[in-house]
């Protein structure tokens, strides 16, 4: 399931497994989702989420699909604040995970932190 989320921290468990603590943006209700003008174009155009984060959870960083651009919006039809999440498919998953693994190892090797907070 694809979802927009905010990364709270990264950590390494074992020798090569990179994990992330994330909070997902709250999906629109069925009623509000019908008012989302971007959904008709699929994931190419992104979609709307409520501007509210859910409880944190842990996921494997290799599950990341792409980064996204977040734009706050105010729509007349939807009463709650929303954000438009537009996927940025310019970075491959392999490069993203490789970069994260390398970056976290550098931070740990310098003794700066055991997690990378963003």
C-alpha positions in Angstrom: 0.0 0.0 0.0 1.4 3.4 -1.0 1.2 6.2 1.5 2.9 9.5 2.2 4.8 9.6 5.4 7.2 11.8 7.4 10.5 10.2 8.4 11.2 10.6 12.1 14.4 8.6 12.4 16.6 6.0 10.8 18.5 3.1 12.5 20.5 0.1 11.5 19.7 -3.3 13.0 22.1 -6.1 12.4 24.8 -5.6 9.8 23.0 -4.2 6.8 19.3 -3.7 7.7 18.3 0.0 7.6 14.9 0.8 9.2 12.9 4.0 9.5 10.5 5.3 12.1 7.7 7.0 10.2 4.4 8.7 10.7 2.0 8.4 7.8 -0.3 11.2 6.7 -3.9 10.4 7.4 -5.8 9.2 4.3 -8.9 11.1 3.2 -12.3 9.6 4.1 -14.2 8.0 1.3 -16.4 11.1 0.9 -13.4 13.5 0.8 -11.4 11.1 -1.5 -14.1 11.6 -4.1 -13.4 15.3 -4.0 -9.6 14.9 -4.6 -9.0 16.3 -8.1 -5.6 14.5 -8.4 -6.7 10.9 -7.9 -8.2 10.6 -11.3 -4.7 10.8 -12.8 -3.2 8.0 -10.6 0.0 8.2 -8.7 1.6 10.3 -11.4 -0.3 13.4 -10.1 -0.2 12.4 -6.4 -3.1 12.7 -4.1 -4.4 14.5 -1.1 -4.1 13.5 2.6 -5.3 15.2 5.7 -2.6 17.4 7.2 -2.4 15.2 10.2 0.1 12.5 11.1 -0.7 9.0 12.5 1.1 7.2 15.3 4.7 6.3 14.5 5.6 2.9 13.1 8.8 1.1 12.0 9.3 0.1 8.3 12.2 -1.3 6.4 13.9 1.5 4.4 14.0 -0.8 1.3 10.2 -0.4 1.3 10.5 3.3 0.4 9.3 4.0 -3.2 10.3 7.6 -3.6 10.4 11.0 -1.9 7.6 13.4 -2.5 6.8 17.1 -2.5 4.3 18.2 0.1 2.1 21.2 -0.6 -0.5 22.5 2.0 -3.8 23.2 0.4 -7.1 24.7 1.5 -10.1 23.4 -0.5 -13.7 24.6 -0.2 -15.2 21.1 -0.4 -13.0 19.6 2.3 -13.3 21.2 5.7 -10.1 19.8 7.2 -6.6 21.1 6.2 -5.1 18.8 3.5 -1.7 18.4 1.8 -1.0 17.4 -1.8 1.7 14.6 -1.9 3.4 14.5 -5.3 5.8 11.6 -5.8 9.2 12.5 -7.2 10.2 9.4 -9.2 13.6 10.8 -10.1 15.5 8.7 -7.5 15.6 4.9 -7.7 14.9 2.9 -4.5 18.3 1.3 -4.7 20.1 4.6 -4.8 17.9 6.0 -1.9 18.5 3.0 0.4 22.2 2.8 -0.5 22.6 6.5 0.3 20.7 6.1 3.6 22.8 3.1 4.7 26.1 4.9 3.8 25.0 8.2 5.5 23.9 6.4 8.7 27.1 4.5 8.9 29.1 7.7 8.6 27.2 9.3 11.5 27.6 6.2 13.7 31.3 5.9 12.9 31.9 9.5 14.0 29.9 8.8 17.2 27.5 11.6 16.5 24.3 9.5 17.0 22.7 6.1 16.7 19.7 7.5 14.8 19.4 10.1 12.2 16.5 12.5 13.1 14.9 14.5 10.3 
